[in-house]
Amino acid sequence: MEQLVFIETGMGVDVHGQNVTKAAVRAVKNAIHTNSMPGIKNILPEQSLDNMVVNIKLAAPCDHDKLDLEEVRSAIPYGTVTVEVMDGGMLTTSGIHLEEKEDKNDLMYIVNASVEVGY
């Protein structure tokens, strides 16, 4: 990334089902869905959103091998998107094990995201 423009952070949780991808996508959406970048096109090369570069950093507590990076990337509608995964986040009890929610146990997965945008 030549020029970093802004960074947003978010958190995502999968309360039932122990799905790290679901928690990661929620974290990315939490980071970006309350933002508007009205001037971003003016500073991007060729004034094109396709020239935006987005780096997603995810702190996930477990199941890194089960994380669907393409699904995470698809949460960002424009530009070139990369994803970096590191240890972090949290596993904590949901307080209940619900088989009808596809729970394997009573854990909920919490993932943190940092979304860096630039060009």
MMTF fields as JSON, N, C-alpha, C and O atoms, coordinates in Angstrom:
{
  "mmtfVersion": "1.0.0",
  "mmtfProducer": "UNKNOWN",
  "numBonds": 475,
  "numAtoms": 476,
  "numGroups": 119,
  "numChains": 1,
  "numModels": 1,
  "chainsPerModel": [1],
  "groupsPerChain": [119],
  "chainIdList": ["A"],
  "bondAtomList": [4, 2, 8, 6, 12, 10, 16, 14, 20, 18, 24, 22, 28, 26, 32, 30, 36, 34, 40, 38, 44, 42, 48, 46, 52, 50, 56, 54, 60, 58, 64, 62, 68, 66, 72, 70, 76, 74, 80, 78, 84, 82, 88, 86, 92, 90, 96, 94, 100, 98, 104, 102, 108, 106, 112, 110, 116, 114, 120, 118, 124, 122, 128, 126, 132, 130, 136, 134, 140, 138, 144, 142, 148, 146, 152, 150, 156, 154, 160, 158, 164, 162, 168, 166, 172, 170, 176, 174, 180, 178, 184, 182, 188, 186, 192, 190, 196, 194, 200, 198, 204, 202, 208, 206, 212, 210, 216, 214, 220, 218, 224, 222, 228, 226, 232, 230, 236, 234, 240, 238, 244, 242, 248, 246, 252, 250, 256, 254, 260, 258, 264, 262, 268, 266, 272, 270, 276, 274, 280, 278, 284, 282, 288, 286, 292, 290, 296, 294, 300, 298, 304, 302, 308, 306, 312, 310, 316, 314, 320, 318, 324, 322, 328, 326, 332, 330, 336, 334, 340, 338, 344, 342, 348, 346, 352, 350, 356, 354, 360, 358, 364, 362, 368, 366, 372, 370, 376, 374, 380, 378, 384, 382, 388, 386, 392, 390, 396, 394, 400, 398, 404, 402, 408, 406, 412, 410, 416, 414, 420, 418, 424, 422, 428, 426, 432, 430, 436, 434, 440, 438, 444, 442, 448, 446, 452, 450, 456, 454, 460, 458, 464, 462, 468, 466, 472, 470],
  "bondOrderList": [1, 1, 1, 1, 1, 1, 1, 1, 1, 1, 1, 1, 1, 1, 1, 1, 1, 1, 1, 1, 1, 1, 1, 1, 1, 1, 1, 1, 1, 1, 1, 1, 1, 1, 1, 1, 1, 1, 1, 1, 1, 1, 1, 1, 1, 1, 1, 1, 1, 1, 1, 1, 1, 1, 1, 1, 1, 1, 1, 1, 1, 1, 1, 1, 1, 1, 1, 1, 1, 1, 1, 1, 1, 1, 1, 1, 1, 1, 1, 1, 1, 1, 1, 1, 1, 1, 1, 1, 1, 1, 1, 1, 1, 1, 1, 1, 1, 1, 1, 1, 1, 1, 1, 1, 1, 1, 1, 1, 1, 1, 1, 1, 1, 1, 1, 1, 1, 1],
  "groupList": [{"groupName": "MET", "atomNameList": ["N", "CA", "C", "O"], "elementList": ["N", "C", "C", "O"], "formalChargeList": [0, 0, 0, 0], "bondAtomList": [1, 0, 2, 1, 3, 2], "bondOrderList": [1, 1, 2], "singleLetterCode": "M", "chemCompType": "L-PEPTIDE LINKING"}, {"groupName": "GLU", "atomNameList": ["N", "CA", "C", "O"], "elementList": ["N", "C", "C", "O"], "formalChargeList": [0, 0, 0, 0], "bondAtomList": [1, 0, 2, 1, 3, 2], "bondOrderList": [1, 1, 2], "singleLetterCode": "E", "chemCompType": "L-PEPTIDE LINKING"}, {"groupName": "GLN", "atomNameList": ["N", "CA", "C", "O"], "elementList": ["N", "C", "C", "O"], "formalChargeList": [0, 0, 0, 0], "bondAtomList": [1, 0, 2, 1, 3, 2], "bondOrderList": [1, 1, 2], "singleLetterCode": "Q", "chemCompType": "L-PEPTIDE LINKING"}, {"groupName": "LEU", "atomNameList": ["N", "CA", "C", "O"], "elementList": ["N", "C", "C", "O"], "formalChargeList": [0, 0, 0, 0], "bondAtomList": [1, 0, 2, 1, 3, 2], "bondOrderList": [1, 1, 2], "singleLetterCode": "L", "chemCompType": "L-PEPTIDE LINKING"}, {"groupName": "VAL", "atomNameList": ["N", "CA", "C", "O"], "elementList": ["N", "C", "C", "O"], "formalChargeList": [0, 0, 0, 0], "bondAtomList": [1, 0, 2, 1, 3, 2], "bondOrderList": [1, 1, 2], "singleLetterCode": "V", "chemCompType": "L-PEPTIDE LINKING"}, {"groupName": "PHE", "atomNameList": ["N", "CA", "C", "O"], "elementList": ["N", "C", "C", "O"], "formalChargeList": [0, 0, 0, 0], "bondAtomList": [1, 0, 2, 1, 3, 2], "bondOrderList": [1, 1, 2], "singleLetterCode": "F", "chemCompType": "L-PEPTIDE LINKING"}, {"groupName": "ILE", "atomNameList": ["N", "CA", "C", "O"], "elementList": ["N", "C", "C", "O"], "formalChargeList": [0, 0, 0, 0], "bondAtomList": [1, 0, 2, 1, 3, 2], "bondOrderList": [1, 1, 2], "singleLetterCode": "I", "chemCompType": "L-PEPTIDE LINKING"}, {"groupName": "THR", "atomNameList": ["N", "CA", "C", "O"], "elementList": ["N", "C", "C", "O"], "formalChargeList": [0, 0, 0, 0], "bondAtomList": [1, 0, 2, 1, 3, 2], "bondOrderList": [1, 1, 2], "singleLetterCode": "T", "chemCompType": "L-PEPTIDE LINKING"}, {"groupName": "GLY", "atomNameList": ["N", "CA", "C", "O"], "elementList": ["N", "C", "C", "O"], "formalChargeList": [0, 0, 0, 0], "bondAtomList": [1, 0, 2, 1, 3, 2], "bondOrderList": [1, 1, 2], "singleLetterCode": "G", "chemCompType": "PEPTIDE LINKING"}, {"groupName": "ASP", "atomNameList": ["N", "CA", "C", "O"], "elementList": ["N", "C", "C", "O"], "formalChargeList": [0, 0, 0, 0], "bondAtomList": [1, 0, 2, 1, 3, 2], "bondOrderList": [1, 1, 2], "singleLetterCode": "D", "chemCompType": "L-PEPTIDE LINKING"}, {"groupName": "HIS", "atomNameList": ["N", "CA", "C", "O"], "elementList": ["N", "C", "C", "O"], "formalChargeList": [0, 0, 0, 0], "bondAtomList": [1, 0, 2, 1, 3, 2], "bondOrderList": [1, 1, 2], "singleLetterCode": "H", "chemCompType": "L-PEPTIDE LINKING"}, {"groupName": "ASN", "atomNameList": ["N", "CA", "C", "O"], "elementList": ["N", "C", "C", "O"], "formalChargeList": [0, 0, 0, 0], "bondAtomList": [1, 0, 2, 1, 3, 2], "bondOrderList": [1, 1, 2], "singleLetterCode": "N", "chemCompType": "L-PEPTIDE LINKING"}, {"groupName": "LYS", "atomNameList": ["N", "CA", "C", "O"], "elementList": ["N", "C", "C", "O"], "formalChargeList": [0, 0, 0, 0], "bondAtomList": [1, 0, 2, 1, 3, 2], "bondOrderList": [1, 1, 2], "singleLetterCode": "K", "chemCompType": "L-PEPTIDE LINKING"}, {"groupName": "ALA", "atomNameList": ["N", "CA", "C", "O"], "elementList": ["N", "C", "C", "O"], "formalChargeList": [0, 0, 0, 0], "bondAtomList": [1, 0, 2, 1, 3, 2], "bondOrderList": [1, 1, 2], "singleLetterCode": "A", "chemCompType": "L-PEPTIDE LINKING"}, {"groupName": "ARG", "atomNameList": ["N", "CA", "C", "O"], "elementList": ["N", "C", "C", "O"], "formalChargeList": [0, 0, 0, 0], "bondAtomList": [1, 0, 2, 1, 3, 2], "bondOrderList": [1, 1, 2], "singleLetterCode": "R", "chemCompType": "L-PEPTIDE LINKING"}, {"groupName": "SER", "atomNameList": ["N", "CA", "C", "O"], "elementList": ["N", "C", "C", "O"], "formalChargeList": [0, 0, 0, 0], "bondAtomList": [1, 0, 2, 1, 3, 2], "bondOrderList": [1, 1, 2], "singleLetterCode": "S", "chemCompType": "L-PEPTIDE LINKING"}, {"groupName": "PRO", "atomNameList": ["N", "CA", "C", "O"], "elementList": ["N", "C", "C", "O"], "formalChargeList": [0, 0, 0, 0], "bondAtomList": [1, 0, 2, 1, 3, 2], "bondOrderList": [1, 1, 2], "singleLetterCode": "P", "chemCompType": "L-PEPTIDE LINKING"}, {"groupName": "CYS", "atomNameList": ["N", "CA", "C", "O"], "elementList": ["N", "C", "C", "O"], "formalChargeList": [0, 0, 0, 0], "bondAtomList": [1, 0, 2, 1, 3, 2], "bondOrderList": [1, 1, 2], "singleLetterCode": "C", "chemCompType": "L-PEPTIDE LINKING"}, {"groupName": "TYR", "atomNameList": ["N", "CA", "C", "O"], "elementList": ["N", "C", "C", "O"], "formalChargeList": [0, 0, 0, 0], "bondAtomList": [1, 0, 2, 1, 3, 2], "bondOrderList": [1, 1, 2], "singleLetterCode": "Y", "chemCompType": "L-PEPTIDE LINKING"}],
  "groupTypeList": [0, 1, 2, 3, 4, 5, 6, 1, 7, 8, 0, 8, 4, 9, 4, 10, 8, 2, 11, 4, 7, 12, 13, 13, 4, 14, 13, 4, 12, 11, 13, 6, 10, 7, 11, 15, 0, 16, 8, 6, 12, 11, 6, 3, 16, 1, 2, 15, 3, 9, 11, 0, 4, 4, 11, 6, 12, 3, 13, 13, 16, 17, 9, 10, 9, 12, 3, 9, 3, 1, 1, 4, 14, 15, 13, 6, 16, 18, 8, 7, 4, 7, 4, 1, 4, 0, 9, 8, 8, 0, 3, 7, 7, 15, 8, 6, 10, 3, 1, 1, 12, 1, 9, 12, 11, 9, 3, 0, 18, 6, 4, 11, 13, 15, 4, 1, 4, 8, 18],
  "groupIdList": [1, 2, 3, 4, 5, 6, 7, 8, 9, 10, 11, 12, 13, 14, 15, 16, 17, 18, 19, 20, 21, 22, 23, 24, 25, 26, 27, 28, 29, 30, 31, 32, 33, 34, 35, 36, 37, 38, 39, 40, 41, 42, 43, 44, 45, 46, 47, 48, 49, 50, 51, 52, 53, 54, 55, 56, 57, 58, 59, 60, 61, 62, 63, 64, 65, 66, 67, 68, 69, 70, 71, 72, 73, 74, 75, 76, 77, 78, 79, 80, 81, 82, 83, 84, 85, 86, 87, 88, 89, 90, 91, 92, 93, 94, 95, 96, 97, 98, 99, 100, 101, 102, 103, 104, 105, 106, 107, 108, 109, 110, 111, 112, 113, 114, 115, 116, 117, 118, 119],
  "secStructList": [7, 7, 7, 3, 3, 3, 3, 3, 3, 3, 3, 3, 3, 3, 7, 1, 1, 7, 7, 2, 2, 2, 2, 2, 2, 2, 2, 2, 2, 2, 2, 2, 6, 6, 7, 7, 7, 6, 6, 2, 2, 2, 2, 1, 4, 4, 4, 7, 4, 4, 4, 7, 3, 3, 3, 3, 3, 3, 3, 3, 1, 1, 7, 4, 4, 4, 7, 7, 2, 2, 2, 2, 2, 6, 6, 1, 7, 1, 1, 3, 3, 3, 3, 3, 3, 3, 3, 7, 1, 3, 3, 3, 3, 7, 1, 7, 7, 7, 4, 4, 4, 6, 7, 1, 1, 1, 3, 3, 3, 3, 3, 3, 3, 3, 3, 3, 3, 3, 7],
  "xCoordList": [0.849, 0.0, 0.894, 1.738, 0.695, 1.5, 1.089, 1.938, -0.218, -0.727, -1.878, -2.899, -1.714, -2.774, -3.675, -3.197, -4.983, -5.92, -6.641, -6.741, -7.142, -7.781, -7.812, -7.61, -8.072, -8.181, -9.449, -9.694, -10.236, -11.414, -11.299, -10.71, -11.859, -11.805, -13.215, -14.156, -13.33, -14.627, -14.504, -13.42, -15.646, -15.711, -16.895, -17.954, -16.714, -17.8, -17.88, -16.864, -19.097, -19.324, -20.214, -21.199, -19.862, -20.777, -21.128, -20.314, -22.347, -22.772, -23.046, -22.742, -23.622, -23.937, -23.411, -23.538, -22.827, -22.362, -20.856, -20.334, -20.15, -18.679, -18.12, -17.291, -18.591, -18.171, -17.276, -17.758, -15.979, -15.024, -15.2, -14.955, -15.613, -15.839, -16.993, -16.894, -18.065, -19.219, -18.814, -19.2, -18.045, -17.585, -16.651, -16.711, -15.786, -14.839, -15.56, -15.249, -16.514, -17.277, -18.037, -18.096, -18.609, -19.318, -18.365, -18.741, -17.139, -16.153, -15.79, -15.687, -15.599, -15.281, -16.453, -16.261, -17.656, -18.828, -19.029, -19.424, -18.76, -18.852, -17.872, -18.175, -16.71, -15.689, -16.074, -15.764, -16.736, -16.957, -18.369, -18.558, -19.355, -20.737, -21.23, -22.339, -20.483, -20.923, -20.048, -19.927, -19.439, -18.538, -18.991, -19.59, -18.693, -18.882, -17.589, -17.0, -17.156, -15.908, -16.203, -15.783, -16.915, -17.342, -16.2, -16.394, -15.041, -13.931, -12.925, -11.931, -13.162, -12.157, -11.861, -10.704, -12.891, -12.649, -11.716, -10.945, -11.785, -10.968, -9.471, -8.652, -9.118, -7.688, -7.146, -5.934, -8.039, -7.593, -7.03, -7.493, -6.046, -5.545, -6.699, -7.549, -6.714, -7.742, -9.149, -10.133, -9.257, -10.543, -11.456, -12.664, -10.867, -11.616, -11.562, -10.49, -12.725, -12.777, -12.074, -11.666, -11.933, -11.201, -9.726, -9.05, -9.217, -7.811, -7.587, -6.47, -8.643, -8.512, -7.809, -8.041, -6.963, -6.289, -6.795, -6.784, -7.236, -7.789, -7.036, -6.976, -6.472, -5.816, -6.676, -6.935, -7.115, -7.899, -6.989, -6.347, -6.943, -6.22, -7.251, -8.049, -7.228, -8.169, -7.44, -6.433, -7.951, -7.459, -8.53, -9.585, -8.242, -9.207, -8.683, -7.486, -9.574, -9.122, -8.75, -8.005, -9.269, -9.023, -9.532, -10.045, -9.382, -9.921, -9.445, -10.198, -8.211, -7.68, -7.774, -8.002, -7.602, -7.655, -9.07, -9.234, -10.082, -11.473, -11.975, -13.105, -11.16, -11.551, -11.612, -10.61, -12.769, -12.968, -12.577, -13.373, -11.349, -10.818, -11.563, -11.685, -12.054, -12.825, -14.125, -14.537, -14.762, -15.996, -15.703, -16.48, -14.6, -14.206, -13.927, -14.394, -13.161, -12.864, -14.133, -14.202, -15.134, -16.365, -17.141, -18.068, -16.79, -17.431, -17.003, -17.643, -15.919, -15.423, -15.792, -15.325, -16.624, -17.149, -16.221, -16.494, -15.133, -14.275, -12.806, -12.402, -12.015, -10.57, -9.948, -10.59, -8.673, -7.882, -7.84, -7.459, -8.23, -8.376, -7.435, -7.414, -6.66, -5.834, -6.303, -6.869, -6.053, -6.459, -5.275, -4.619, -5.018, -3.977, -4.658, -5.474, -4.326, -4.947, -3.884, -2.789, -4.224, -3.306, -4.079, -5.309, -3.361, -3.989, -4.545, -3.941, -5.682, -6.304, -7.769, -8.176, -8.562, -9.983, -10.251, -9.476, -11.354, -11.72, -12.66, -13.506, -12.498, -13.481, -14.064, -13.327, -15.375, -16.013, -17.334, -17.85, -17.863, -19.104, -20.292, -20.382, -21.195, -22.476, -23.47, -24.542, -23.092, -23.956, -24.942, -25.66, -24.976, -25.935, -25.448, -24.834, -25.726, -25.386, -26.695, -27.517, -26.89, -28.129, -27.846, -27.327, -28.182, -27.944, -28.697, -28.2, -29.907, -30.689, -30.047, -30.431, -29.082, -28.308, -26.955, -26.067, -26.816, -25.593, -24.396, -23.247, -24.672, -23.595, -22.858, -23.473, -21.547, -20.704, -20.386, -20.043, -20.508, -20.236, -20.924, -21.769, -20.572, -21.231, -20.366, -20.609, -19.364, -18.48, -19.017, -19.639, -18.771, -18.979, -17.623, -16.686, -17.537, -16.279, -16.35, -17.32, -15.327, -15.235, -13.972, -12.873, -14.147, -13.047, -12.954, -13.974, -11.748, -11.506, -10.952, -10.22, -11.307, -10.824, -10.281, -10.809, -9.224, -8.705, -8.748, -8.186, -9.413, -9.561, -8.816, -9.209, -7.731, -6.896, -7.245, -7.288, -7.496, -7.887, -6.911, -6.556, -6.499, -5.597, -5.486, -6.412, -4.308, -4.06, -2.574, -2.155],
  "yCoordList": [-1.173, 0.0, 1.235, 1.411, 2.064, 3.281, 4.356, 4.997, 4.542, 5.579, 5.02, 4.609, 5.006, 4.582, 5.784, 6.851, 5.612, 6.724, 6.672, 7.685, 5.494, 5.368, 3.916, 2.995, 3.73, 2.412, 2.406, 3.328, 1.368, 1.174, -0.178, -1.112, -0.278, -1.531, -2.014, -1.227, -3.313, -3.876, -5.194, -5.766, -5.66, -6.92, -7.713, -7.15, -9.017, -9.884, -11.103, -11.608, -11.573, -12.703, -13.733, -13.383, -15.002, -16.088, -16.74, -17.45, -16.493, -16.968, -18.463, -19.159, -18.963, -20.382, -20.928, -20.281, -22.104, -22.775, -22.821, -23.577, -22.012, -22.018, -21.868, -22.664, -20.823, -20.571, -19.337, -18.208, -19.557, -18.454, -17.54, -16.338, -18.075, -17.24, -16.274, -15.094, -16.76, -15.905, -14.766, -13.619, -15.068, -14.036, -13.05, -11.85, -13.54, -12.672, -11.723, -10.533, -12.236, -11.379, -10.325, -9.168, -10.694, -9.72, -8.648, -7.481, -9.038, -8.064, -7.057, -5.859, -7.542, -6.655, -5.717, -4.513, -6.263, -5.425, -4.409, -3.271, -4.817, -3.886, -2.735, -1.598, -3.022, -1.992, -0.997, 0.189, -1.458, -0.577, -0.034, 0.963, -0.635, -0.27, 1.033, 1.459, 1.663, 2.96, 4.085, 5.135, 3.867, 4.844, 5.255, 4.473, 6.485, 6.973, 7.663, 8.398, 7.428, 8.022, 8.824, 8.426, 9.942, 10.66, 11.173, 11.336, 11.43, 11.961, 10.93, 11.285, 9.657, 8.637, 8.532, 8.367, 8.626, 8.501, 9.599, 9.377, 10.77, 11.895, 11.671, 12.253, 10.833, 10.632, 9.309, 9.092, 8.43, 7.146, 7.321, 8.18, 6.519, 6.563, 6.389, 5.514, 7.22, 7.202, 7.413, 7.127, 7.909, 8.149, 6.93, 7.06, 5.745, 4.494, 3.715, 3.513, 3.281, 2.461, 1.125, 0.488, 0.704, -0.535, -0.414, -1.43, 0.8, 1.014, 1.163, 1.437, 0.984, 1.001, -0.286, -1.357, -0.168, -1.323, -1.449, -0.483, -2.644, -2.89, -4.057, -5.15, -3.809, -4.866, -5.141, -4.246, -6.384, -6.794, -7.602, -8.558, -7.21, -7.981, -8.543, -7.802, -9.853, -10.532, -11.168, -11.852, -10.94, -11.625, -12.638, -12.28, -13.899, -14.974, -15.921, -16.205, -16.409, -17.221, -18.657, -19.3, -19.168, -20.572, -20.834, -19.936, -22.065, -22.523, -21.699, -21.507, -21.214, -20.443, -21.241, -20.669, -22.534, -23.388, -23.504, -23.897, -23.173, -23.232, -21.877, -21.775, -20.861, -19.509, -19.404, -19.629, -19.068, -18.928, -17.503, -16.572, -17.347, -16.026, -15.381, -14.157, -16.166, -15.601, -14.984, -13.925, -15.639, -15.076, -13.781, -12.829, -13.738, -12.511, -11.402, -10.275, -11.723, -10.725, -10.17, -8.985, -11.021, -10.59, -9.55, -8.937, -9.338, -8.303, -6.901, -5.912, -6.822, -5.543, -5.476, -6.299, -4.508, -4.505, -3.958, -4.151, -3.282, -2.64, -2.921, -3.246, -2.79, -2.792, -4.166, -5.203, -4.118, -5.314, -5.557, -4.673, -6.751, -7.048, -8.179, -9.235, -7.945, -8.991, -9.23, -8.346, -10.444, -10.805, -11.428, -12.334, -10.934, -11.482, -11.977, -11.268, -13.186, -13.777, -13.992, -14.477, -13.624, -13.799, -14.306, -14.268, -14.771, -15.198, -13.989, -12.916, -14.168, -13.08, -13.385, -14.546, -12.341, -12.539, -13.211, -13.078, -13.932, -14.56, -15.731, -15.71, -16.734, -17.8, -17.614, -17.487, -17.597, -17.493, -18.248, -18.53, -18.563, -19.33, -18.49, -17.299, -19.133, -18.501, -18.776, -18.174, -19.693, -20.041, -21.147, -21.606, -21.583, -22.625, -23.355, -22.758, -24.638, -25.474, -25.829, -26.56, -25.306, -25.537, -26.353, -25.827, -27.614, -28.483, -28.002, -28.132, -27.441, -26.961, -25.752, -25.404, -25.118, -24.023, -24.512, -23.717, -25.829, -26.485, -26.27, -26.312, -26.041, -25.916, -27.238, -28.301, -27.157, -28.303, -28.299, -29.328, -27.117, -26.892, -25.588, -25.09, -25.032, -23.792, -22.55, -21.506, -22.652, -21.513, -20.562, -20.986, -19.273, -18.302, -17.797, -17.682, -17.498, -17.046, -15.541, -15.029, -14.838, -13.392, -13.099, -13.513, -12.376, -12.028, -10.514, -9.832, -9.99, -8.561, -8.326, -9.16, -7.175, -6.843, -5.42, -4.517, -5.252, -3.939, -3.874, -4.734, -2.857, -2.712, -1.446, -0.329, -1.655, -0.539, -0.256, -1.169, 1.018, 1.411, 2.454, 3.408, 2.242, 3.2, 2.885, 2.363, 3.22, 2.922, 2.72, 2.458],
  "zCoordList": [0.0, 0.0, 0.0, 0.878, -0.979, -1.11, -0.101, 0.519, 0.054, 0.953, 1.774, 1.223, 3.086, 3.998, 4.254, 4.64, 4.041, 4.182, 5.529, 6.223, 5.895, 7.203, 7.654, 6.862, 8.952, 9.57, 10.421, 11.199, 10.262, 11.092, 11.784, 11.241, 12.971, 13.72, 14.04, 14.14, 14.194, 14.525, 15.263, 15.386, 15.75, 16.479, 15.954, 15.677, 15.82, 15.398, 16.289, 16.768, 16.507, 17.408, 16.73, 16.078, 16.886, 16.563, 17.892, 18.483, 18.355, 19.669, 19.658, 20.627, 18.56, 18.457, 17.145, 16.106, 17.183, 15.981, 15.83, 15.01, 16.62, 16.618, 15.203, 14.762, 14.493, 13.122, 13.081, 13.169, 12.948, 12.97, 11.758, 11.863, 10.624, 9.438, 9.671, 9.335, 10.234, 10.514, 11.448, 11.225, 12.485, 13.413, 12.718, 12.989, 11.824, 11.119, 10.166, 10.125, 9.406, 8.489, 9.279, 8.861, 10.389, 11.228, 11.751, 11.855, 12.08, 12.557, 11.461, 11.725, 10.244, 9.127, 8.853, 8.683, 8.812, 8.559, 9.677, 9.421, 10.91, 12.029, 11.858, 12.221, 11.311, 11.109, 10.015, 10.125, 8.977, 7.817, 7.673, 6.975, 8.292, 7.982, 8.576, 8.253, 9.403, 9.923, 9.389, 10.02, 8.228, 7.651, 6.261, 5.523, 5.928, 4.573, 4.174, 4.966, 2.963, 2.473, 1.207, 0.121, 1.325, 0.126, -0.744, -1.948, -0.197, -0.98, -1.45, -2.084, -1.151, -1.443, -2.934, -3.322, -3.778, -5.217, -5.728, -6.662, -5.121, -5.57, -5.371, -6.084, -4.408, -4.134, -4.671, -4.686, -5.108, -5.649, -7.061, -7.812, -7.418, -8.794, -9.787, -9.621, -10.797, -11.846, -11.283, -11.966, -10.045, -9.378, -9.46, -9.656, -9.309, -9.405, -8.093, -7.522, -7.625, -6.415, -6.604, -5.632, -7.85, -8.123, -7.761, -7.604, -7.627, -7.283, -5.78, -5.339, -5.001, -3.551, -3.106, -3.667, -2.108, -1.512, -0.083, 0.68, 0.27, 1.603, 2.23, 1.668, 3.386, 4.166, 5.391, 6.195, 5.524, 6.686, 7.593, 7.159, 8.849, 9.861, 10.828, 11.402, 11.001, 11.886, 13.056, 12.876, 14.241, 15.436, 15.824, 16.347, 15.56, 15.784, 16.865, 16.913, 17.734, 18.857, 18.512, 19.252, 17.382, 17.041, 15.626, 14.959, 15.186, 13.903, 12.707, 11.752, 12.748, 11.62, 10.323, 9.257, 10.409, 9.217, 8.647, 7.492, 9.428, 8.972, 8.47, 7.994, 8.572, 8.185, 6.657, 5.979, 6.125, 4.678, 4.278, 4.405, 3.797, 3.471, 2.306, 2.262, 1.377, 0.257, 0.754, 0.279, 1.699, 2.258, 3.01, 2.929, 3.733, 4.427, 3.405, 3.57, 2.346, 1.308, 0.682, 0.355, 0.515, -0.148, 0.659, 0.129, 1.913, 2.722, 2.286, 2.642, 1.516, 1.0, -0.483, -1.27, -0.873, -2.238, -3.319, -4.504, -2.95, -3.947, -3.691, -2.574, -4.745, -4.623, -4.492, -4.66, -4.184, -3.95, -2.449, -1.681, -2.034, -0.608, -0.209, -0.84, 0.844, 1.431, 2.865, 3.508, 3.346, 4.704, 5.426, 4.912, 6.608, 7.486, 8.756, 9.344, 9.178, 10.364, 11.425, 11.142, 12.646, 13.77, 14.982, 15.004, 15.971, 17.212, 17.941, 17.939, 18.553, 19.315, 19.503, 19.512, 19.652, 19.867, 21.199, 22.146, 21.26, 22.531, 22.307, 21.413, 23.122, 23.296, 24.687, 25.665, 24.773, 26.076, 26.024, 24.943, 27.156, 27.179, 26.741, 27.041, 26.029, 25.704, 26.831, 26.898, 27.707, 28.83, 28.536, 29.424, 27.254, 26.893, 25.647, 24.763, 25.591, 24.432, 23.74, 24.293, 22.517, 21.778, 20.523, 19.538, 20.558, 19.401, 18.165, 17.046, 18.363, 17.218, 16.528, 15.412, 17.178, 16.585, 16.077, 15.769, 15.996, 15.522, 16.445, 16.006, 17.71, 18.691, 18.86, 18.954, 18.896, 19.221, 20.713, 21.296, 21.315, 22.736, 23.122, 22.378, 24.273, 24.703, 24.461, 25.065, 23.586, 23.347, 22.289, 21.315, 22.491, 21.432, 20.98, 21.771, 19.686, 19.079, 18.876, 18.318, 19.327, 19.152, 18.349, 18.72, 17.237, 16.341, 16.262, 16.167, 16.302, 16.11, 14.715, 14.182, 14.117, 12.781, 12.755, 13.405, 11.994, 11.639, 10.122, 9.445, 9.587, 8.144, 7.724, 8.061, 6.98, 6.516, 5.064, 4.239, 4.751, 3.397, 2.88, 3.571, 1.661, 1.007, -0.462, -1.084, -1.011, -2.425, -2.656, -3.783]
}
